[in-house]
Amino acid sequence: MVDFSFTPEQEALRELARKFAEEEVEPKVKLMDEKDEVPMDLIKRMGELGFMSVLIPRKYAEDVPHAGMGHVARTIILEELGRVSPALSQALQIFHLGHAPIIYFGTEEQKERWLPDLATGKKLSTLAMTEPWGGSDPIGSIKMTAKREGGEYVLNGVKVWITNAHIADVIGVVARTGEGPKGFSVFIVEKGMKGFKHGAINKGIGLRGCNVGGIVLKDCRVPVENRIGEEGEGLKIALHAVSNVGRPGVAATALGIVRRCLEEAAKYSKQRVLYGKPIAELQAIQWHLTDIYMDYQISRLLLYYSAWLRDMGKRADAENAMGKFWVTESAVRCARKLVDIYGAWGNAVDKIPQRLLRDAIPLIAAAGTNEIMRLVMVRKILKELT
Ligand SMILES: Cc1cc2nc3c(=O)[nH]c(=O)nc-3n(C[C@H](O)[C@H](O)[C@H](O)COP(=O)(O)OP(=O)(O)OC[C@H]3O[C@@H](n4cnc5c(N)ncnc54)[C@H](O)[C@@H]3O)c2cc1C
């Protein structure tokens, strides 16, 4: 049997996320974009509403609403937030990314230590992998070192382009503990540890109001109890998190953009009158509308399918890569079409089309570029489908 319907709980969650986005987030979107200010009050509200807890098993988040609802539920929240504020959606999805190494690879003790506070938003998190020398090639480019000294590791190095870097309390850091692909480990570095400093903000053209920046570790001493998994398992753990949580999270944010483009394009083309009739009656505009509509429907099918695979406990690396590739490219394509439909007004700074385009562009590189998504997909094609 194939069933494309959402459960009543998932429908209720969508309604809640949409209400929050429209009533509480929308009034702040313009200011976030203009000032690039992180809305800590909205982040606190997301914790209260239970949006942080969706991937965290109920056992560690007993009284938190929506705890453990899973990947489909998470996609619903991110799509609804992305429709109104891709910046806030991206911040939330990276909090989930920061949870992932602990959820999937942490010891019982580590889960009990960190997950309850992460589930409520009392503590915020991220995952720091990228360094200035090239995110696509972690084996060649990660220079941050972690040297064991008794019961501690001493970390030295720099991370860049880390979402939530300056607001996170609990940061999964990938550092070099040896040579080759098995020469990396993941450590939980906590804000305030000696030797921990924030680096520069990485200012982008879009997603303004979502903090993205650097982390600098200088002789930062991290207890061995903060290492997630065994020494040498770091790349496996980090890539598992990026593939299963980071990529679908970026894609779900982009899905919100595509949805918003569809709504705004339909609305504007019915309002704008040329030659005595709405431009919606011009065939060229209708083709733009159908292109955006197709992008939305295809993106939606792809993302909810890959989220469902994860909820069923199935592997979905190629599907997650395909979703990330397709939906982020769709978001840029659809936002560009929306700019075109608006004519000159599409680039006006107080109108939505240019903001959606600026928000869509950085999603192409986040969680791995779309060239890298092709490499992930081709592995499946050559291994399993030939
Ligand atoms: C908004 C935003 C948020 C981010 N958040 C985080 C975060 O929270 N944590 C984190 O660790 N990182 C984060 N990143 C970093 C992101 O993961 C990297 O930008 C990404 O991995 C690419 O690395 P790079 O920018 O160094 O590009 P490079 O790796 O230098 O790539 C340069 C170009 O070469 C291409 N290329 C590389 N290898 C190949 C190949 N084998 N075949 C074909 N082409 C190739 C790339 O596609 C790209 O076009 C974020 C980035 C952005 C934009």
The ligand as a MOL file (V3000), in Angstrom:
LIG
                    3D

  0  0  0     0  0            999 V3000
M  V30 BEGIN CTAB
M  V30 COUNTS 53 58 0 0 0
M  V30 BEGIN ATOM
M  V30 1 C 24.7290 29.4200 4.8140 0
M  V30 2 C 25.7780 28.3820 5.1000 0
M  V30 3 C 25.7460 27.6870 6.3040 0
M  V30 4 C 26.7370 26.7360 6.6110 0
M  V30 5 N 26.6890 26.0800 7.8280 0
M  V30 6 C 27.6670 25.1950 8.1570 0
M  V30 7 C 27.6850 24.5550 9.4390 0
M  V30 8 O 26.8010 24.7690 10.2770 0
M  V30 9 N 28.7100 23.7090 9.7270 0
M  V30 10 C 29.7090 23.4350 8.8350 0
M  V30 11 O 30.6150 22.6620 9.1580 0
M  V30 12 N 29.7340 24.0460 7.6110 0
M  V30 13 C 28.7380 24.9070 7.2470 0
M  V30 14 N 28.7510 25.5300 6.0060 0
M  V30 15 C 29.8530 25.2830 5.0970 0
M  V30 16 C 29.5070 24.3520 3.9280 0
M  V30 17 O 29.3700 23.0250 4.3770 0
M  V30 18 C 30.6420 24.5020 2.9020 0
M  V30 19 O 30.5180 25.7880 2.3410 0
M  V30 20 C 30.5960 23.4520 1.8070 0
M  V30 21 O 30.9350 22.1910 2.3170 0
M  V30 22 C 31.5640 23.8060 0.6490 0
M  V30 23 O 32.8350 24.1180 1.1230 0
M  V30 24 P 33.5770 25.4360 0.5900 0
M  V30 25 O 32.6230 26.5600 0.7340 0
M  V30 26 O 34.8750 25.5200 1.2930 0
M  V30 27 O 33.8060 25.1880 -0.9800 0
M  V30 28 P 34.9730 24.3090 -1.6260 0
M  V30 29 O 35.0160 22.9740 -0.9640 0
M  V30 30 O 36.2100 25.1070 -1.6670 0
M  V30 31 O 34.4420 24.1200 -3.1040 0
M  V30 32 C 34.7130 25.0330 -4.1710 0
M  V30 33 C 34.0310 24.5520 -5.4540 0
M  V30 34 O 34.6090 23.3080 -5.8910 0
M  V30 35 C 33.5670 22.3830 -6.1360 0
M  V30 36 N 34.0390 21.0200 -5.8620 0
M  V30 37 C 34.6840 20.5910 -4.7450 0
M  V30 38 N 34.9440 19.2630 -4.8460 0
M  V30 39 C 34.4590 18.8510 -6.0340 0
M  V30 40 C 34.4430 17.5990 -6.7150 0
M  V30 41 N 34.9840 16.5030 -6.1820 0
M  V30 42 N 33.8730 17.5400 -7.9500 0
M  V30 43 C 33.3320 18.6620 -8.5030 0
M  V30 44 N 33.3350 19.8900 -7.9090 0
M  V30 45 C 33.8750 19.9680 -6.6870 0
M  V30 46 C 32.4800 22.7890 -5.1590 0
M  V30 47 O 31.2330 22.2410 -5.5230 0
M  V30 48 C 32.5370 24.2970 -5.2780 0
M  V30 49 O 31.8390 24.6930 -6.4220 0
M  V30 50 C 27.7630 26.4630 5.6710 0
M  V30 51 C 27.7840 27.1500 4.4420 0
M  V30 52 C 26.8050 28.0900 4.1610 0
M  V30 53 C 26.8380 28.8310 2.8580 0
M  V30 END ATOM
M  V30 BEGIN BOND
M  V30 1 1 1 2
M  V30 2 1 2 3
M  V30 3 2 2 52
M  V30 4 2 3 4
M  V30 5 1 4 5
M  V30 6 1 4 50
M  V30 7 2 5 6
M  V30 8 1 6 7
M  V30 9 1 6 13
M  V30 10 2 7 8
M  V30 11 1 7 9
M  V30 12 1 9 10
M  V30 13 2 10 11
M  V30 14 1 10 12
M  V30 15 2 12 13
M  V30 16 1 13 14
M  V30 17 1 14 15
M  V30 18 1 14 50
M  V30 19 1 15 16
M  V30 20 1 16 17
M  V30 21 1 16 18
M  V30 22 1 18 19
M  V30 23 1 18 20
M  V30 24 1 20 21
M  V30 25 1 20 22
M  V30 26 1 22 23
M  V30 27 1 23 24
M  V30 28 2 24 25
M  V30 29 1 24 26
M  V30 30 1 24 27
M  V30 31 1 27 28
M  V30 32 2 28 29
M  V30 33 1 28 30
M  V30 34 1 28 31
M  V30 35 1 31 32
M  V30 36 1 32 33
M  V30 37 1 33 34
M  V30 38 1 33 48
M  V30 39 1 34 35
M  V30 40 1 35 36
M  V30 41 1 35 46
M  V30 42 1 36 37
M  V30 43 1 36 45
M  V30 44 2 37 38
M  V30 45 1 38 39
M  V30 46 1 39 40
M  V30 47 2 39 45
M  V30 48 1 40 41
M  V30 49 2 40 42
M  V30 50 1 42 43
M  V30 51 2 43 44
M  V30 52 1 44 45
M  V30 53 1 46 47
M  V30 54 1 46 48
M  V30 55 1 48 49
M  V30 56 2 50 51
M  V30 57 1 51 52
M  V30 58 1 52 53
M  V30 END BOND
M  V30 END CTAB
M  END
